[in-house]
């Protein structure tokens, strides 16, 4: 088995976190996948995976190598597609991240329509309420809400979010309705803080 095959199996192992699952996916034996992992660790001289009887997790070196494997394999797919003229039909893996609730309500429907138009593309959606570092975590497209720090990445405004102040009728009956925004300081409020976004 060559290096590309070993890297393909390791990239799949990073996604599935199960030797048996990777073996089933590729129609191989678990022993074959285990030997591929051992070859990689021996060739690189580092431990890529920590295994116990119940779990499997990547080491820090393993996580970095998995990202590199995904990038190299994607470049290889792109090179082969370009060589055979298949670049006219987009294909491959597209990784998108967005805040969880916003992503579920607004991004997922767009991704669904996109997949119906480009069936050869696989999409991995990372919908989480934390700052995802695009380069470190292999993200292709990120939907951000709020001001962005300076970055070498390209940002394209796609919409705006309007903030509203709301109150229940019970609260207003008890505390009165503010007549000016400055009066909000004297009221009990729940607000969201905008954290600094990573690239």
WOWO-V525247 format. One record per residue. N is the residue number from 1. RES is the residue in one small letter. PSI is psi in degrees with one decimal (* if undefined). Layout:
n=N res=RES psi=PSI
n=N res=RES psi=PSI
This chain:
n=1 res=x psi=132.3
n=2 res=x psi=179.4
n=3 res=x psi=-40.6
n=4 res=x psi=-41.2
n=5 res=x psi=-42.0
n=6 res=x psi=-43.0
n=7 res=x psi=-37.0
n=8 res=x psi=-44.5
n=9 res=x psi=-38.8
n=10 res=x psi=-39.9
n=11 res=x psi=-39.4
n=12 res=x psi=-36.9
n=13 res=x psi=-35.9
n=14 res=x psi=-32.7
n=15 res=x psi=-41.0
n=16 res=x psi=-21.4
n=17 res=x psi=35.4
n=18 res=x psi=121.2
n=19 res=x psi=-41.9
n=20 res=x psi=-39.7
n=21 res=x psi=-42.5
n=22 res=x psi=-42.7
n=23 res=x psi=-45.0
n=24 res=x psi=-41.1
n=25 res=x psi=-39.1
n=26 res=x psi=1.7
n=27 res=x psi=35.1
n=28 res=x psi=171.9
n=29 res=x psi=154.3
n=30 res=x psi=-34.9
n=31 res=x psi=-35.7
n=32 res=x psi=-42.9
n=33 res=x psi=-40.4
n=34 res=x psi=-42.7
n=35 res=x psi=-37.4
n=36 res=x psi=-42.7
n=37 res=x psi=-42.8
n=38 res=x psi=-40.0
n=39 res=x psi=-43.3
n=40 res=x psi=-48.1
n=41 res=x psi=-38.6
n=42 res=x psi=-42.2
n=43 res=x psi=-41.2
n=44 res=x psi=-23.7
n=45 res=x psi=24.0
n=46 res=x psi=157.1
n=47 res=x psi=122.6
n=48 res=x psi=-29.5
n=49 res=x psi=137.4
n=50 res=x psi=120.0
n=51 res=x psi=137.9
n=52 res=x psi=179.5
n=53 res=x psi=-21.0
n=54 res=x psi=-18.6
n=55 res=x psi=168.7
n=56 res=x psi=128.5
n=57 res=x psi=149.6
n=58 res=x psi=143.0
n=59 res=x psi=174.6
n=60 res=x psi=-41.5
n=61 res=x psi=-37.1
n=62 res=x psi=-40.6
n=63 res=x psi=-42.4
n=64 res=x psi=-42.2
n=65 res=x psi=-35.1
n=66 res=x psi=-42.2
n=67 res=x psi=-43.8
n=68 res=x psi=-40.3
n=69 res=x psi=-45.4
n=70 res=x psi=-42.1
n=71 res=x psi=-45.0
n=72 res=x psi=-41.4
n=73 res=x psi=-37.2
n=74 res=x psi=-40.2
n=75 res=x psi=-38.7
n=76 res=x psi=-43.8
n=77 res=x psi=-42.5
n=78 res=x psi=-40.5
n=79 res=x psi=-42.2
n=80 res=x psi=-40.5
n=81 res=x psi=-41.9
n=82 res=x psi=-38.3
n=83 res=x psi=-33.9
n=84 res=x psi=4.4
n=85 res=x psi=10.6
n=86 res=x psi=0.4
n=87 res=x psi=-14.1
n=88 res=x psi=-24.4
n=89 res=x psi=106.7
n=90 res=x psi=140.7
n=91 res=x psi=168.6
n=92 res=x psi=-168.7
n=93 res=x psi=130.8
n=94 res=x psi=120.9
n=95 res=x psi=123.3
n=96 res=x psi=139.2
n=97 res=x psi=150.0
n=98 res=x psi=160.3
n=99 res=x psi=148.3
n=100 res=x psi=-56.8
n=101 res=x psi=-44.9
n=102 res=x psi=-40.6
n=103 res=x psi=-42.6
n=104 res=x psi=-40.2
n=105 res=x psi=-39.0
n=106 res=x psi=-34.5
n=107 res=x psi=-42.9
n=108 res=x psi=-44.2
n=109 res=x psi=-35.7
n=110 res=x psi=-42.2
n=111 res=x psi=-38.0
n=112 res=x psi=-44.3
n=113 res=x psi=-38.1
n=114 res=x psi=-43.1
n=115 res=x psi=-35.6
n=116 res=x psi=-27.3
n=117 res=x psi=-31.8
n=118 res=x psi=79.3
n=119 res=x psi=-14.9
n=120 res=x psi=-2.5
n=121 res=x psi=136.8
n=122 res=x psi=136.2
n=123 res=x psi=131.1
n=124 res=x psi=113.2
n=125 res=x psi=122.8
n=126 res=x psi=93.8
n=127 res=x psi=98.7
n=128 res=x psi=149.5
n=129 res=x psi=55.5
n=130 res=x psi=163.2
n=131 res=x psi=118.4
n=132 res=x psi=121.6
n=133 res=x psi=115.7
n=134 res=x psi=-46.0
n=135 res=x psi=-43.6
n=136 res=x psi=-32.2
n=137 res=x psi=13.9
n=138 res=x psi=37.6
n=139 res=x psi=133.4
n=140 res=x psi=-42.8
n=141 res=x psi=133.9
n=142 res=x psi=133.8
n=143 res=x psi=118.6
n=144 res=x psi=145.7
n=145 res=x psi=120.3
n=146 res=x psi=-176.6
n=147 res=x psi=140.7
n=148 res=x psi=143.0
n=149 res=x psi=165.7
n=150 res=x psi=139.4
n=151 res=x psi=156.4
n=152 res=x psi=-6.0
n=153 res=x psi=159.0
n=154 res=x psi=127.3
n=155 res=x psi=132.4
n=156 res=x psi=115.8
n=157 res=x psi=130.5
n=158 res=x psi=-1.1
n=159 res=x psi=-175.5
n=160 res=x psi=155.4
n=161 res=x psi=126.0
n=162 res=x psi=130.3
n=163 res=x psi=142.2
n=164 res=x psi=148.2
n=165 res=x psi=122.6
n=166 res=x psi=152.4
n=167 res=x psi=149.2
n=168 res=x psi=156.6
n=169 res=x psi=-31.7
n=170 res=x psi=-44.4
n=171 res=x psi=-45.0
n=172 res=x psi=-35.8
n=173 res=x psi=-32.7
n=174 res=x psi=-42.4
n=175 res=x psi=-10.4
n=176 res=x psi=156.8
n=177 res=x psi=130.1
n=178 res=x psi=141.8
n=179 res=x psi=-11.5
n=180 res=x psi=146.5
n=181 res=x psi=-33.1
n=182 res=x psi=-25.5
n=183 res=x psi=-13.4
n=184 res=x psi=-25.8
n=185 res=x psi=-23.7
n=186 res=x psi=3.1
n=187 res=x psi=161.6
n=188 res=x psi=118.4
n=189 res=x psi=153.3
n=190 res=x psi=122.4
n=191 res=x psi=166.0
n=192 res=x psi=145.2
n=193 res=x psi=139.7
n=194 res=x psi=114.9
n=195 res=x psi=155.7
n=196 res=x psi=135.0
n=197 res=x psi=138.1
n=198 res=x psi=158.1
n=199 res=x psi=*
